[in-house]
Amino acid sequence: MQKWIITLGLTVAVAASCTREAGYEIDRGTFGNATLNNVQVMNGELTYAQILSRRFAADVPSQINFAFNSSQLDASAEQILLQQADWIKQFPEARFRVYGHTDAVGSTSYNKSLGLRRAQVVVAFFAQQGISRSRLEAVVSFGKTRPLVATPNRDRRNRRTVTEVSGFVDGNPQTLDGKYAEIVYREYVESATTLSIIQEVEATGGAE
């Protein structure tokens, strides 16, 4: 009798622990966001540029860092910028802005100039990758006024540039409405074409 009571108690405990709301396993806090985004867009609370900017920040690192008192790109920064450039090329309809930042060491005027130089270096790097400068809006420098880490000392995390989507190319302001899927699909089709060419060369024993 005692054994049966213990078993029953365990059964009740397990049943209680398994009682969850429907959708518990699949809901990670984003359930219903698609509907929410649609409503916000229709109400003007959320723009297509903001949606694209969020995706950019989620898909690739949006910032790089610099050595103290420097606007030179190191290898790590260049690798991140290459990722950004590849992403930017997928959306020729979008415009981008680069923000330059510094840490708190130095005067306000000097740091503003340094932040501007850092942002300009990034814009120049994008241009070298074949991205039109007309898509890179006027570079803005915040100097040392928006630190990631509030400290008066040197801090690499504050010495950075941040790349963001700022809008759309003139004459194409609403590209991401009904044609969004077409834009996303474009790079997929091109990659498949490239793969086919590679396979053909390998099959025919072409040169490297």
Secondary structure, 3 states (H helix, E strand, C coil): CHHHHHHHHHHHHHHHHCCCCCCCCCCCCCCCHHHHHHHHHHHCCCCHHHHHHHHHHHHCCCEEECCCCCCCCCHHHHHHHHHHHHHHHCCCCEEEEEEEECCCCCCHHHHHHHHHHHHHHHHHHHHHCCCCHHHECCCEEEECCCCCCCCCCCCHHHCEEEEEEEEECCCCCCCCCCCHHHHHHHHHHHHHHHHHHHHHHHHHCCCC
